[in-house]
Amino acid sequence: MREHGYKEKVKYSCNEHYTLEGEAEIQCQNTGNWSSKPVCRAPCTVGIKRGRIFYNARKIWIEDLKPNRVIHREPVVFYCMNKVDKCGYPVASTCNDGNLPIPDCFEEPGKLDYNLRSKNLPSEIRMCVAPPAASPTSSPRPA
């Protein structure tokens, strides 16, 4: 890499599937610093082996997500089970620079349930009217 002089400009781009955050073109200032520092944000993989997700406006089985890649800041919806009301409900998660958190309520089905009883999975059963209420163990804060 070479030194850059005052008012010289540099153009940034990211590797494929990475997302540029910040200005693509930056300029060397009279202080010797750059006008800004762009960053390339990494894509995410969906870290489940079995299940169905909602991604890019469609409901898909995880094995049909090829390649298993979600772009930075893109949302993915997982399906959780309300065991009391026996219904499924969606929970969104967002890719953040290579990290896509799996919601705590998501339970990856076993091979048998996934292959033979897929119609009973949270993504395939009746959707709940509302997500489950907070657990009864949590107490409200005093005013």
Order of alpha helices (4+ residues) and beta strands (2+ residues): beta-beta-beta-beta-beta-beta-beta-beta-alpha
